[in-house]
Amino acid sequence: MTNAADINTDALGCPSGLEPAARQSETGEALIDPAPFVRVDGPVAKLDLAVFGAKCAGCISKIESAMNSFSGMKQARLNLSTGRLSLAWTPGALEPRAIAEQLHSLGYRAAPFDPAQVEAAHDEDGRRLLRALAVAGFAMANIMLLSVSVWAGGAEMGEGARGLMHWASALIAIPAALYAGRPFFSSAWAALKVRKANMDVPISLAVFLALSISIYEFFAGGEHAYFDAAVMLLFFLLIGRYLDHRLRWRARAAARDLLALQSATARRFRADGGVETVAARDIAPGDQLLLSPGDAAPVDGVIVDGSAYCDVSLVTGESAPKELSDGDKVYSGVVNQSSRLVIEATATSDTSLIAELTRLIEKGEQSRSRYVRLADRAASLYVPVVHSLALATFCLWFFFLDGGVRLSLLNAVAVLIITCPCALGLAAPAVQVVATGRLFKEGVLVKSGDALERLAEADVFVFDKTGTLTLGKPVLVNADALPDGAVRDAASLARVSRHPLSRALVDHVGAGEASASAVETPGLGVEGFDGETRMRFGSAAWVGADGGDDDRMEAWFWREGSAPIRFSFDDRPREDAAQIIEALRGRGFAIELLSGDRESAVQSLAQTVGIDAWRSGLTPQEKIERLKALQGEGARVAMIGDGLNDAPSLAAAHVSLSPGGAAEISQAASDFVYLGDRLEPIATSIDVSRQARRRVLENFAFAAFYNACAVPLAVAGFVTPLIAALAMSGSSMVVTLNALRLSRRAAKSAK
Amino acid sequence: MTALLFLIPIALLLGGLGLAAFMWALQSGQFEDPDGAAERILIDDDLEDEEP
């Protein structure tokens, strides 16, 4: 490779150094064989992979040139915005596994997309809205050009010239409005068919009436035509619609990426003793599966060979790693941390614990979809009022002021046009786009616009313990009480082990030499020699000590000829946990702790961070029941959790947050995902959500005020097309500027 | 006044050109990967032949 001479192509991962390479974890990231996800389409095989950690031009060039160096590769293109690598090659020319291995050796983590989801990723609705927006923008600009000259020309302009202008306007406006208005017309029609009225009904009505009255006026040789108003209305509303769509789309895309990660594979023993890679969904009960260190169990099963320390925290919330061996049950999602296991599947991926949780999540999400967004609540008040006003105007002019059909209709249409919810349509999406953008800069991903509204309403915060309030991994806690020599020697033994406590000790000590003579005995510990002296680091019984009297996790170090020394480990609360709990309380929230962990651990943590209301030993169902009970008392619950066992309650809560390290399924179920080791983003999210809510309400208030001023004018018949155009663009601008104030605050507070 | 007869079509034509260009860009995937497009310009593999 002679290209990009200044880029260090030997480095692992992103050559810019912005992003850590993926390969470094000691357990070794489980390599997913993408073979089951290849789609063969005639003469090409295609594969889509989600690539993590690619951030710069160096990454593109590294990955694409590595992929193109495979013989038979037809096309390899990395989309940096979505992190998706699309590959196409001649079927049979190369092994899909080689692709995954190559990416892995370059230092990038990759996961295959399920073919069913690749197609779903195409944003056809967004395209349609954008095309409608472009057409409306084009039409609006050109008609304005003509309308402005009509308004400016006034009396000087002759009948013929004005006719020409109107004629040209009509020619542009009618097809443009019919095309650009389709999203509104179809939604209004769908609502009317079930005898309901949404925001799109007055919009469609106003556009249609404005067009038809203008056409009538044009043929009757009248002075006023509302072509510009009809198209401008659509243009502004489409902006709001498109912003809203983008927000939802990005949220859905994030959820889809997470689902792609779950399209996991498993290694299954064939009848002849060999190992093959299959998609998790193809596993049948009775299959023998190989679970290497770092792998998560794809389905529920029973161990038939081997024993290993497993991380069950995502499943049960227990922080201490569990030793599992022959005959023990393994739930899907349990991560093998130490040595090779063979398990026999007892369920398919549809009947496993994960699938069960997924069903609970879906149930929770259904109940949440009943939430009515602020803008829709405003619309349901607004629509009947506006329509009765227009009707009243017509009656007033027709029966009492003898205006005749034409003038009465003209004034009624003016009311509809001037009250058309331009500002209302922009009010919420504009604010939500700015607010999510600001939160994104602070490391919080917001998955939908109404999540902000729901968080602003929350009044009870429910926390999970392990991995949420705590770091979720053991940390050496009695280092001060230990002699230096013992810590050093124990660490030299611990370096050869993958046991979580050994790794916690090594993390504490830092880099150093591993003992050359150390040998690990699974289930007991590590033994090694310092010269002639025997040393052991492991369980209490193995070194001849009695277990400690508290129930912290422990490991013992023993040096021949001296007494064993106890190392205790515990899961530590996050740095700012107590602070954030205090800050939340200061903002008026009630706080509760629900954990699946044992009572003593939960109690001590609750005391440390200052939570009075806590419950321990809960199953996922019990957590949901507690949330339901709280919601039954009228509380709006915000749930914060990270484990698989939290996922159903995350979905059932009014609004939910999860840390970036959470189980993928939990991230998919929650509305906010915050990055980093601190809890501070929670407080920031609340503040921004509340500010956003205030801005939206201000915008509604403004729209109401503006209508209160404009409607009397329209009823009285003073609204000419010029005034309608000014009022419409003016109010939309005010609403947008008010939304932008939200980001200016952020810039100030950052300084 | 007759100037309008050709000025209006010209204005429409120019606007239409812009609209068509946007539609083409949307259709041909110019907005699919804005981050990648910004970065790809830094890749120098087309200079391969000129290197000493």
HADDOCK unambig.tbl for C-alpha pairs under 7 A between the chains (distance, minus, plus):
assign (segid A and resid 2 and name CA) (segid B and resid 48 and name CA) 6.54 0.50 0.50
assign (segid A and resid 3 and name CA) (segid B and resid 44 and name CA) 5.92 0.50 0.50
assign (segid A and resid 3 and name CA) (segid B and resid 45 and name CA) 4.90 0.50 0.50
assign (segid A and resid 3 and name CA) (segid B and resid 48 and name CA) 6.19 0.50 0.50
assign (segid A and resid 4 and name CA) (segid B and resid 43 and name CA) 6.35 0.50 0.50
assign (segid A and resid 4 and name CA) (segid B and resid 44 and name CA) 5.51 0.50 0.50
assign (segid A and resid 4 and name CA) (segid B and resid 45 and name CA) 6.74 0.50 0.50
assign (segid A and resid 56 and name CA) (segid B and resid 39 and name CA) 6.17 0.50 0.50
assign (segid A and resid 57 and name CA) (segid B and resid 39 and name CA) 4.77 0.50 0.50
assign (segid A and resid 57 and name CA) (segid B and resid 40 and name CA) 5.55 0.50 0.50
assign (segid A and resid 57 and name CA) (segid B and resid 42 and name CA) 6.20 0.50 0.50
assign (segid A and resid 57 and name CA) (segid B and resid 43 and name CA) 6.23 0.50 0.50
assign (segid A and resid 61 and name CA) (segid B and resid 43 and name CA) 6.72 0.50 0.50
assign (segid A and resid 79 and name CA) (segid B and resid 33 and name CA) 5.70 0.50 0.50
assign (segid A and resid 79 and name CA) (segid B and resid 36 and name CA) 6.11 0.50 0.50
assign (segid A and resid 80 and name CA) (segid B and resid 33 and name CA) 6.34 0.50 0.50
assign (segid A and resid 80 and name CA) (segid B and resid 35 and name CA) 5.79 0.50 0.50
assign (segid A and resid 80 and name CA) (segid B and resid 36 and name CA) 4.67 0.50 0.50
assign (segid A and resid 81 and name CA) (segid B and resid 33 and name CA) 5.21 0.50 0.50
assign (segid A and resid 81 and name CA) (segid B and resid 34 and name CA) 6.51 0.50 0.50
assign (segid A and resid 81 and name CA) (segid B and resid 35 and name CA) 5.20 0.50 0.50
assign (segid A and resid 81 and name CA) (segid B and resid 36 and name CA) 6.28 0.50 0.50
assign (segid A and resid 131 and name CA) (segid B and resid 23 and name CA) 6.91 0.50 0.50
assign (segid A and resid 134 and name CA) (segid B and resid 19 and name CA) 6.69 0.50 0.50
assign (segid A and resid 138 and name CA) (segid B and resid 15 and name CA) 6.47 0.50 0.50
assign (segid A and resid 138 and name CA) (segid B and resid 19 and name CA) 6.63 0.50 0.50
assign (segid A and resid 142 and name CA) (segid B and resid 12 and name CA) 6.85 0.50 0.50
